[in-house]
Amino acid sequence: MELGVYMDKSGYQIFQGQSPEVAAAFNNLVATLAKPSALDAKTKNLLYIAMKIVTSDEGAALAHVTIAKKLGAKREEIRETILLTLAVVGLKGINTTLARALETYDKA
């Protein structure tokens, strides 16, 4: 199959479509981890923002900004979460994600 066939899909979409059993198991794991336990859902999503930034997954970080806002996160909490990445990856999170994250928060 030509590469062009996949150009309009993300890797995640291809994974979901072509490996449905593995994708279902992965989605179940994510859902289980997302359930509030020792950490509430808002805190978990703030952590996901930071983790996704340090692993260079800006799209997922921005998705978690929207989720965190729906769970009650304040704009300042989003900003501070991103600022915490300074200790791990230096200015990378600030330069790559801060402006878009705050814009995403404002639009959500």
BELCOR-V618477 format. One record per backbone hydrogen bond with DSSP energy under -1.0 kcal/mol. NH is the residue of the N-H (numbers start at 1). CO is the residue of the C=O. E is the energy in kcal/mol with one decimal. If there is no record, write none. Layout:
NH | CO | E
NH | CO | E
//
This chain:
5 | 2 | -1.1
6 | 3 | -1.9
9 | 6 | -2.1
14 | 10 | -2.1
15 | 11 | -2.6
16 | 12 | -2.7
17 | 13 | -2.3
18 | 14 | -2.9
19 | 15 | -1.8
23 | 19 | -3.0
24 | 20 | -2.4
25 | 21 | -2.0
26 | 22 | -2.6
27 | 23 | -3.1
28 | 24 | -2.2
29 | 25 | -2.1
30 | 26 | -2.6
31 | 27 | -2.4
32 | 28 | -2.4
33 | 29 | -2.6
34 | 30 | -2.0
37 | 39 | -1.8
44 | 40 | -2.2
45 | 41 | -2.1
46 | 42 | -2.1
47 | 43 | -2.3
48 | 44 | -2.4
49 | 45 | -2.0
50 | 46 | -1.8
51 | 47 | -2.9
52 | 48 | -2.9
53 | 49 | -2.0
54 | 50 | -2.3
55 | 51 | -1.1
56 | 53 | -1.7
57 | 52 | -3.3
61 | 57 | -2.1
62 | 58 | -2.7
63 | 59 | -1.9
64 | 60 | -2.2
65 | 61 | -1.3
66 | 62 | -1.6
67 | 63 | -1.8
68 | 64 | -2.9
69 | 65 | -2.3
70 | 66 | -2.0
71 | 67 | -1.4
72 | 69 | -1.9
73 | 68 | -2.8
78 | 74 | -1.7
79 | 75 | -2.5
80 | 76 | -2.6
81 | 77 | -2.2
82 | 78 | -2.1
83 | 79 | -2.4
84 | 80 | -1.8
85 | 82 | -1.2
86 | 83 | -1.8
87 | 84 | -1.2
88 | 85 | -1.3
89 | 85 | -3.0
90 | 86 | -1.4
92 | 89 | -1.4
95 | 91 | -3.2
96 | 92 | -2.8
97 | 93 | -1.9
98 | 93 | -1.3
101 | 97 | -3.0
102 | 98 | -2.4
103 | 99 | -2.1
104 | 100 | -2.7
105 | 101 | -2.6
106 | 102 | -2.4
107 | 103 | -1.7
108 | 104 | -1.5
//
